[in-house]
Amino acid sequence: MSLTLQVLIALGAGFALGIPLAGNQSAAATALFAILGPVGTVFIYAIRMTVIPLVVSSLISGVTSAPDPRAVGRIGARAIGLFILVVSVASAVGALLGTPLLALIPLDPASVDALRAGVAGGATTAAEGARNIPSASEWLVSLVPANPVKAAADAAMLPLIVTSVAFAVALMQVAPERRAAVVRVVEGVMDASLALVRTILRFAPVGVFALAVPLAAKMGTGALGAIVGYIVIVSAICVLFCLVVLYPAAVALGKVPLGTFARAALPAQTIAFSGRSSLAALPAMLESVRDTLRLPSAIGSFLIPLASSMFRAGAGIGQTVGVIFLARLYGVDLGATELLTIAVTATVTSFSVPGVPGGSIIIMVPVLMAAGIPVEGVGILLGADTIPDMFRTTTNVTGHMTAAVILARGEQEPA
């Protein structure tokens, strides 16, 4: 049985057990919650334990291994710039559409209060953070930490991300032999962090069950309705982003007929949707780029593999909408500053999503931390991630094909 199916079963079992226990004050129910509470907390803490080393090492490794524009010509610099732009737009769309749509999900105020009260310190911290909204200037100053070690200890993820990227850029100016030594260490940390994440995810069914039971007990049937609403909304935004942003961009900027682009993207989209893996769709993308779109060889040999490894427009949408959903679930009000923080952090962390099942949900933890939202809800989203992940991955692959036709235009004349 696959891990995905195990997690889905655990989520369903948690709801099936927790909903009948709503309002139950018996000794047996109290004892059950006393057992499951620490189990769920340990699972969340284990995930949080991996976040800082994984994000920092992934960002440094990604920047230092990025192609040198002088070595690969125009396409390298243009590709990185386009990736950042598209993911930024995706995160902004997720924030702008996710906020009003998720507000339509009915939640019982009493259930929300009970859920917040059950978070050990997290909801209180988040609520205080929501009340102490920094000004735009304060937010800008906070991006540069005076002490990066303290920022890591305080889980101030956005300043830590800025520090990591700045360090990686500076590392690129170091002599190659010295840089290589540092990069090897960083890549070792990243590999070890990924191995640790995979080990922790083996216990995801247990952690999801332990988190789902008290959630369902506190919110009743409203918890199930909220999860279904989240799945529909995040999936719909992914589809809308493809139809309104990616396809028109391919036609207008890539100068490719809509029908031709749709036929070229369909095989890879089908594999991505069913397999939930951009890398699994890589051969289909390479074939479409070569045979259907007939793009320059540099697009297939360099751009498509690069995009598959680091360009995830769907993650920008999924992380942003997921964080906003958890904020609503825990009754945390998000102002403009918080939404901006969410969008920026989601954009940056999307480039360091680990290649493991549920990786996009795991990497959501820094976004939650940056916005001051309890991270306990990650376990619930992990259990409900199968369908959203299918749409996110399809969005990723569509973004890869869109980038290919756009960037190929600059390569037409030299070819």
C-alpha positions in Angstrom: 0.0 0.0 0.0 1.4 3.4 -1.0 2.2 6.0 1.6 -0.4 8.4 -0.1 -3.1 5.8 0.4 -2.1 5.2 4.0 -2.2 8.9 4.8 -5.7 9.2 3.2 -6.9 6.3 5.2 -5.5 7.8 8.4 -7.2 11.1 7.7 -10.5 9.4 7.0 -10.2 7.3 10.1 -9.3 10.3 12.2 -12.4 12.1 11.0 -14.6 9.0 11.5 -13.4 8.7 15.1 -13.3 12.4 16.0 -16.6 13.6 14.6 -18.7 11.3 16.9 -16.6 12.5 19.9 -17.5 16.2 19.3 -18.5 17.6 22.7 -17.8 14.3 24.5 -16.4 14.9 27.9 -16.1 11.3 29.1 -13.0 9.9 30.7 -12.3 7.6 27.7 -12.5 10.5 25.3 -10.3 12.7 27.5 -7.7 9.8 27.8 -7.7 9.3 24.1 -7.1 13.0 23.4 -4.3 13.0 26.1 -2.6 10.2 24.1 -3.1 11.5 20.6 -2.2 15.1 21.5 1.5 14.5 22.2 1.8 12.1 19.2 0.6 14.8 16.8 2.8 17.4 18.4 5.9 15.2 18.1 5.1 14.7 14.4 4.8 18.4 13.8 8.0 19.2 15.8 9.8 16.5 13.8 8.8 18.2 10.6 9.8 21.6 11.9 13.2 20.2 13.0 14.1 19.6 9.3 12.9 22.9 7.9 15.7 25.3 8.6 18.6 23.1 7.5 16.6 21.9 4.5 15.6 25.4 3.3 19.0 27.0 3.9 21.0 24.2 2.3 18.5 24.0 -0.7 18.6 27.7 -1.4 22.4 27.9 -1.2 22.8 24.8 -3.3 20.3 26.0 -5.8 21.9 29.5 -6.2 25.5 28.1 -6.4 24.5 25.5 -9.0 22.4 27.8 -11.1 23.8 28.3 -14.6 26.3 31.0 -15.2 24.8 33.4 -17.8 28.2 33.9 -19.3 28.5 30.2 -19.9 25.1 29.4 -21.3 24.3 32.7 -23.0 21.1 34.6 -22.7 18.9 31.7 -21.9 20.2 31.1 -18.4 19.6 34.6 -17.0 16.3 35.0 -18.9 15.1 31.6 -17.5 15.9 32.4 -13.9 14.2 35.8 -14.2 11.1 34.3 -15.9 10.8 31.6 -13.2 10.9 34.2 -10.4 8.3 36.3 -12.2 5.8 33.5 -12.9 6.0 32.1 -9.4 5.6 35.6 -7.9 2.5 36.1 -10.1 1.2 32.6 -9.0 1.7 33.5 -5.3 -0.1 36.8 -5.8 -3.0 35.1 -7.6 -3.2 32.6 -4.8 -3.4 35.4 -2.2 -5.9 37.6 -4.2 -8.3 34.8 -5.1 -7.7 32.5 -2.1 -8.6 35.1 0.5 -12.2 35.8 -0.7 -12.9 32.3 -1.8 -11.8 30.7 1.4 -13.9 33.2 3.3 -16.9 31.6 1.8 -16.2 28.3 3.7 -18.7 28.3 6.6 -17.0 27.8 10.0 -18.6 27.8 13.4 -17.0 30.5 15.5 -17.2 28.3 18.6 -15.4 25.5 16.8 -12.7 27.9 15.6 -12.2 29.2 19.2 -12.0 25.6 20.5 -9.4 24.7 17.8 -7.3 27.8 18.6 -7.4 27.0 22.3 -6.1 23.5 21.6 -2.9 24.8 20.0 -0.3 24.9 22.7 0.9 28.5 22.4 0.8 28.6 18.6 -2.6 30.2 18.2 -1.8 32.7 20.9 1.4 33.7 19.3 -0.3 34.0 15.9 -3.1 36.1 17.3 -0.7 38.4 19.0 1.3 38.6 15.7 -1.9 39.5 13.9 -2.6 42.3 16.3 0.9 43.7 16.1 1.0 44.3 12.4 4.3 46.0 11.4 4.4 49.0 9.1 5.8 48.6 5.6 9.1 50.2 6.7 9.4 47.9 9.7 8.7 44.9 7.6 11.3 46.0 5.1 13.9 46.5 7.8 13.1 43.1 9.4 14.1 41.4 6.1 17.8 41.9 7.0 18.6 40.2 10.3 21.2 41.7 12.6 21.9 38.2 13.8 21.1 35.3 11.4 21.7 32.7 14.1 19.1 34.4 16.3 16.7 34.6 13.3 17.1 30.8 12.9 16.5 30.3 16.6 13.4 32.5 16.5 12.2 30.7 13.3 12.2 34.1 11.5 12.1 32.4 8.1 11.9 35.3 5.7 15.1 37.1 7.1 16.8 33.7 7.2 15.9 33.2 3.5 17.3 36.6 2.6 20.5 35.7 4.5 20.8 32.4 2.7 20.4 33.9 -0.7 22.8 36.7 0.0 25.4 34.2 1.3 25.0 32.0 -1.8 25.4 35.0 -4.1 28.6 36.0 -2.2 29.8 32.5 -2.4 29.7 32.7 -6.2 32.4 35.4 -6.0 34.8 33.0 -4.2 37.5 31.1 -6.0 36.1 27.9 -7.6 38.2 25.5 -5.6 37.2 27.1 -2.3 33.6 27.5 -3.3 33.4 23.8 -4.3 34.5 22.8 -0.8 31.7 24.8 0.8 29.1 23.7 -1.7 30.0 20.0 -1.0 29.3 20.6 2.7 26.0 22.4 1.9 24.9 19.6 -0.5 25.7 17.0 2.2 23.5 18.9 4.7 20.7 19.0 2.0 21.0 15.3 1.3 20.9 14.4 5.0 17.9 16.7 5.5 16.0 15.1 2.6 16.8 11.6 4.1 15.5 12.8 7.4 12.3 14.2 5.8 11.7 10.8 4.0 12.1 9.0 7.3 9.7 11.3 9.1 7.1 11.0 6.3 7.0 7.2 6.9 5.2 8.0 10.1 2.8 10.5 8.4 -0.2 8.2 8.7 0.3 8.0 12.5 0.8 11.8 12.8 -2.1 12.7 10.5 -4.4 10.4 12.5 -3.3 11.9 15.8 -4.0 15.4 14.4 -7.2 14.6 12.6 -9.0 13.1 15.6 -8.9 16.2 17.9 -9.5 18.5 14.9 -12.7 16.6 14.0 -13.8 16.4 17.6 -13.5 20.2 18.1 -15.0 21.2 14.8 -17.5 18.4 14.1 -18.7 17.9 10.5 -17.5 21.5 9.8 -13.9 20.1 9.7 -14.7 17.8 6.8 -16.6 20.5 4.9 -13.7 22.9 5.4 -11.2 20.4 4.0 -13.4 19.7 1.0 -13.8 23.4 0.4 -10.0 23.9 0.5 -9.4 21.1 -2.0 -11.9 22.5 -4.5 -10.6 26.1 -4.1 -6.9 25.4 -4.5 -7.6 23.0 -7.4 -9.8 25.6 -9.1 -7.2 28.4 -8.8 -4.6 26.1 -10.3 -6.8 25.4 -13.3 -7.7 29.1 -13.6 -4.0 30.2 -13.5 -3.2 27.8 -16.3 -6.1 29.0 -18.5 -5.8 32.7 -17.8 -2.1 33.2 -17.3 0.0 30.4 -18.7 -1.8 29.6 -21.9 -2.2 33.2 -22.9 1.4 33.9 -22.1 2.5 31.0 -24.4 0.4 32.3 -27.2 1.1 36.1 -26.8 4.8 35.9 -25.8 5.8 32.6 -27.3 4.0 33.3 -30.6 2.7 29.7 -30.6 -0.9 28.9 -31.8 -3.2 27.9 -28.9 -4.0 24.5 -30.5 -0.4 23.7 -31.1 0.6 24.6 -27.6 -2.3 22.6 -26.1 -1.4 19.5 -28.1 2.3 19.8 -27.1 1.5 20.2 -23.4 -1.2 17.6 -23.1 1.0 14.4 -22.9 3.2 15.9 -20.1 0.1 17.2 -18.3 -1.5 13.8 -18.4 1.6 12.2 -16.8 1.9 15.0 -14.3 -1.7 14.7 -13.2 -1.7 11.0 -12.8 1.8 10.6 -11.4 2.1 13.8 -9.4 5.7 14.2 -10.5 7.2 16.8 -12.8 10.3 14.7 -13.3 8.1 11.8 -14.5 6.7 14.1 -17.1 10.2 15.2 -18.3 10.5 12.7 -21.2 7.1 13.7 -22.5 8.1 17.4 -22.3 11.4 16.8 -24.1 9.5 14.9 -26.9 6.9 17.7 -27.3 9.6 20.4 -27.4 11.5 18.5 -30.1 8.8 17.0 -32.3 5.6 19.1 -31.8 6.9 22.6 -31.1 10.3 22.1 -32.9 12.1 24.4 -30.5 15.9 25.0 -30.5 17.9 22.1 -29.1 19.1 24.3 -26.1 15.5 24.4 -24.9 15.3 20.6 -24.6 18.8 20.0 -23.4 19.1 22.8 -20.9 15.9 24.7 -20.1 13.4 21.8 -19.6 15.6 19.9 -17.2 16.4 23.2 -15.3 12.7 24.0 -15.1 11.8 20.5 -13.8 14.3 20.8 -11.0 13.5 24.3 -9.7 10.5 26.0 -11.4 7.1 25.2 -9.6 4.4 27.7 -10.3 1.9 25.3 -8.7 3.8 25.5 -5.4 3.4 29.3 -5.3 -0.4 28.8 -5.5 -0.6 25.8 -3.3 1.5 27.2 -0.4 -0.2 30.6 -0.5 -3.8 29.2 -0.5 -2.9 26.5 2.1 -1.5 29.1 4.5 -4.5 31.4 4.1 -6.8 28.4 4.7 -5.0 27.5 7.9 -5.1 31.1 9.0 -8.9 31.0 8.6 -9.2 27.6 10.2 -7.3 28.9 13.3 -9.1 32.3 13.3 -6.0 34.3 12.5 -6.7 37.6 10.7 -4.4 38.4 7.9 -3.7 42.0 6.9 -1.9 43.3 3.8 1.5 42.9 5.4 0.9 39.3 6.3 -0.4 38.5 2.8 2.7 40.1 1.3 4.9 38.1 3.7 3.1 34.9 2.7 3.4 35.6 -1.0 7.1 36.5 -0.8 8.0 33.6 1.4 6.0 31.2 -0.8 7.8 32.5 -3.9 11.2 32.0 -2.5 10.6 28.6 -0.8 9.0 27.2 -3.9 12.5 26.9 -5.4 13.5 24.6 -2.5 10.6 22.1 -2.5 12.1 18.7 -1.8 11.4 16.0 -4.3 9.5 13.8 -1.9 5.7 13.1 -1.7 4.1 15.9 0.2 7.2 18.1 -0.3 5.2 21.2 -1.1 3.3 20.8 2.2 6.5 20.2 4.2 8.0 23.4 2.8 4.9 25.3 3.7 6.1 25.3 7.3 8.5 28.3 6.8 5.6 30.2 5.2 3.4 29.6 8.2 6.2 30.6 10.5 6.8 33.8 8.6 3.1 34.7 8.9 2.8 33.7 12.6 0.3 30.9 11.9 0.2 27.7 13.9 2.0 24.9 12.0 -0.2 22.1 13.4 -2.5 22.3 10.5 0.2 21.0 8.1 -0.6 17.5 9.2 -4.2 17.9 8.0 -3.2 19.4 4.7 -0.7 16.6 4.2 -3.6 14.1 4.6 -5.7 16.0 2.1 -2.9 16.7 -0.4 -3.5 14.1 -3.0 -6.0 15.9 -5.2 -4.4 19.4 -4.8 -1.0 17.9 -5.6 -2.3 16.6 -8.9 -3.4 20.0 -9.9 -0.3 21.7 -8.6 2.0 19.3 -10.5 0.0 19.9 -13.7 0.4 23.6 -13.2 4.1 23.1 -12.8 4.4 21.2 -16.1 2.3 23.7 -17.9 4.6 26.4 -16.6 7.6 24.5 -17.9 6.1 24.3 -21.4 5.1 28.0 -21.3 8.7 29.0 -20.3 10.0 26.9 -23.1 8.1 28.6 -25.9 8.7 32.1 -24.4 12.4 31.6 -24.0 12.8 29.9 -27.4 11.9 33.2 -29.1 15.2 34.7 -28.0 17.0 31.6 -29.4 15.4 31.6 -32.9 17.8 34.1 -34.6 21.0 32.6 -33.3 19.7 29.1 -34.3 
